[in-house]
Amino acid sequence: MQSRNEYRRGRLVRSEPDGRFYIEGVDISTLSPELYGVVWKLKNYEESGLTPDDVINLKDLYDDAVKTISEQRREIEEMRKKLVELPIRPGDTVYDCREFFNTDIERPRIKKDKIFSVKILAGDSKGTYIYRTDCATYRREDFGRSVFLDEKKAHLCAEKKAREREI
């Protein structure tokens, strides 16, 4: 139960341990549902321990946070529009059929490897992509010529290079 000191600090609504609440000298049961709701909200407000100034400050902080979040979302959307979708990502498996792996003309082989990093160097409008694996470094233009994401295409390339060496 609330002490008399709480009323000196401006509290109007008293609460009982069993959850009932009242305003001293007012029969709450005779209030309209709307006024009863007002008293309920006032009780909750008083129990929050916030002052009117605290509420105003919290509202200002909330408004600032919403504005900041909205601005950051717009910035993120703008950045997303500028992102380049990488054709090859770290973790992708690549198949290398460059000639130094193909010393056996009868059975040309390919080197299977995983990309562990991608570096984009500034320069032309498209940038220069450098793909690194444990064994090699590739440029974007290597893909489709001597390095493939598809093992069958790499085998076809290796076989073609082996046939060219025979001639």
C-alpha positions in Angstrom: 0.0 0.0 0.0 1.2 3.5 -0.8 2.3 5.9 2.0 1.0 9.4 2.6 4.4 10.7 1.3 3.5 9.6 -2.2 0.4 11.9 -2.2 2.6 14.8 -1.2 4.7 14.1 -4.4 1.6 14.4 -6.5 0.3 10.8 -6.8 -3.5 10.6 -7.0 -4.1 6.9 -7.5 -3.6 4.3 -4.7 -3.0 0.7 -5.4 -3.8 -2.3 -3.1 -1.5 -5.4 -3.0 -4.3 -7.4 -4.6 -4.3 -5.2 -7.7 -7.3 -3.0 -6.8 -6.8 0.7 -7.1 -8.7 3.8 -6.1 -8.6 7.6 -5.6 -9.2 8.6 -2.1 -12.7 10.2 -1.8 -13.8 9.0 -5.3 -16.1 6.0 -5.9 -14.4 4.6 -9.0 -17.2 2.1 -9.5 -19.6 4.9 -10.5 -17.3 6.3 -13.2 -18.1 5.8 -16.9 -16.0 3.2 -18.7 -14.1 6.0 -20.3 -13.2 7.8 -17.0 -12.4 4.5 -15.4 -9.9 3.9 -18.3 -8.4 7.4 -17.6 -7.9 6.5 -14.0 -6.3 3.2 -15.0 -3.9 5.0 -17.3 -3.1 7.5 -14.6 -2.3 4.7 -12.2 0.1 3.1 -14.7 1.7 6.5 -15.4 2.2 7.2 -11.7 3.6 3.8 -11.1 6.2 4.3 -13.9 7.9 6.9 -11.7 8.4 9.2 -14.6 7.8 13.0 -14.4 6.1 14.9 -17.2 9.5 16.3 -18.1 10.9 12.7 -18.3 8.1 11.7 -20.7 8.8 14.7 -22.9 12.5 13.9 -22.9 11.7 10.2 -23.8 9.4 11.3 -26.6 12.2 13.6 -28.0 14.7 10.7 -27.7 12.3 8.4 -29.4 11.6 10.8 -32.2 15.3 11.4 -32.8 15.9 7.6 -32.8 13.1 7.0 -35.3 14.5 9.8 -37.5 18.0 8.4 -37.3 16.8 4.9 -38.1 14.8 6.2 -41.1 17.9 8.1 -42.4 20.1 5.0 -42.0 17.5 2.8 -43.8 17.5 5.2 -46.7 21.4 5.2 -46.8 21.4 1.4 -46.7 19.0 1.3 -49.6 21.2 3.7 -51.6 24.2 1.6 -50.8 22.4 -1.6 -51.9 21.6 0.0 -55.2 25.3 0.6 -55.7 26.4 -2.9 -54.8 27.9 -5.1 -57.4 26.7 -8.7 -57.5 29.9 -10.7 -57.5 29.8 -13.6 -60.0 32.2 -15.6 -57.8 32.3 -15.5 -54.1 34.5 -16.8 -51.3 33.7 -20.5 -50.8 32.9 -21.1 -54.5 34.8 -24.1 -56.1 36.8 -23.3 -59.2 38.3 -25.6 -61.7 41.6 -24.5 -63.3 42.7 -26.1 -66.6 45.7 -23.8 -67.3 48.4 -25.5 -69.3 50.9 -26.0 -66.5 48.5 -28.6 -65.0 48.2 -30.4 -68.4 51.5 -32.1 -69.0 49.9 -35.4 -69.8 48.5 -35.2 -73.3 46.5 -38.4 -72.9 44.8 -37.4 -69.7 44.7 -33.7 -69.2 43.9 -32.8 -65.7 42.4 -29.9 -63.9 43.1 -28.3 -60.5 40.1 -28.1 -58.2 40.3 -25.2 -55.6 38.2 -23.0 -53.4 38.1 -19.2 -53.6 39.0 -17.7 -50.2 39.0 -14.0 -51.0 37.8 -11.5 -53.5 39.5 -8.2 -53.9 38.1 -5.4 -56.1 40.7 -2.9 -57.3 39.6 0.5 -58.4 40.5 1.5 -61.9 38.1 1.3 -64.8 34.4 1.6 -64.4 33.9 -2.1 -63.7 36.9 -2.4 -61.4 39.4 -5.3 -61.4 38.4 -8.4 -59.5 41.2 -10.5 -58.0 40.1 -14.0 -56.8 42.5 -15.9 -54.5 42.7 -19.6 -53.7 45.3 -21.5 -51.8 47.1 -22.3 -55.0 46.5 -19.4 -57.4 45.3 -15.9 -58.1 42.8 -15.2 -60.9 41.4 -12.2 -62.6 37.8 -11.9 -63.8 38.9 -12.4 -67.4 40.4 -15.8 -66.6 37.0 -17.3 -66.0 35.5 -18.9 -69.0 39.0 -19.2 -70.6 41.1 -21.3 -68.3 39.2 -21.3 -65.0 35.6 -22.4 -64.6 32.9 -22.8 -62.0 31.7 -26.0 -63.8 33.9 -29.1 -63.7 32.7 -30.4 -67.1 33.5 -27.1 -68.9 37.0 -27.3 -67.3 37.5 -30.8 -68.6 36.4 -29.8 -72.1 38.9 -26.9 -72.0 41.7 -29.1 -70.8 41.0 -31.7 -73.5 40.9 -28.9 -76.2 44.3 -27.6 -75.0 45.8 -31.1 -75.0 44.6 -31.6 -78.6 46.1 -28.3 -79.6 49.4 -29.3 -78.2 49.4 -32.5 -80.3 49.1 -30.6 -83.5 
